[in-house]
Amino acid sequence: MVVAPLTWPWAFLVITVAAAGIGVHFLLRHRARQTKRWWLLGLAVLNLGFSIAFNVAYLVQPAPETTFPPFQNLPLHLCTIMSWLMP
């Protein structure tokens, strides 16, 4: 197994996601519970959309050096369920 070092695009992505999470926390900290629930629902729908788009794009044009593992990308896979339900 080859472990790739953390490159600047990945570091930028991690920093950006962390900053966005902190920003949303400060944006919503004094809001009503209903507003927070709508934000979380929107985040869950966005996450579900990204998950579906990734799987469809990978099925349409897979990477040439890999094969698509269908049993690891089913909607009932534990990671997929948790990514939908976590927010």
N, C-alpha and C positions, 0 to 999 in steps of 0.2 A: 504494500500500500504506500503510495506516495502522498506525503503531506505537503501541500502548497503553502508557502508563506503568506501572511496577510499583506496583500498589495494595497496600494492607495485607493483604488475604487471601492474595495470592500471596507476599508477603514472609513472612507467617506460615507458609505451607506450606513454603517453602524452608528457613526456620529450623527448623521441626519435623522435616522429613526429615533435615536435616543432624544435628540433635541426636539423632535416633533412630539414625542410622548410627554416630555416635560412641559412643552408649550401648551398642549391640550389640557394637561392637568391644571396649569395655572389659569387657563381660559375658563374651565368648567368648575373650579373649586367652590365658587359661591353661587352656583346655579341651582335651580330646582332639580329634584330627583328625576322628574319626567324628562327634562332637557338632557340630563346625563344618559338616561335610557335611550333616547332617540339617537344620541351620538354613538352609543355602543351598538345599537341596531344598524346604523349606517356603516359603522366599521365592520360589523359581521357580514353585511351584504357586500361590501367592497372586497373583503377577504374571500368570500365565496366566489365572487366574480373573477378575481385574479386566479383562484384555484381552477375554476372551470376553463378559463382562457389558457392557462398553462397546459393543462391536460389535452385540450383540443389542439393547440398549436403543436404539441409534441407528437400527438397521433398523426397529424397531417404531414409534418416534416420532421422526422426524428433525426437526431444527430447521427452522422454516418458511422462513427466508431462505436456506437452503443446500440443496444436493443431496448425497446420499451418494455419495462416490467409491469404488465397489466395488473397483476395481483397486488402490487405495491401502490397502485394509483387508483384503486377502486374507491367509490364514494364511502364504502363501509370500512375502509382502512382506519385504524385508530388515530393516526396522525391527522388525517383529513377530518375526521369527526371532531377532534379536539380543536383544530384550527377554525372550524365553524362555530363551535360552542364556547370556546374560551372567552371571547369578548362578552 
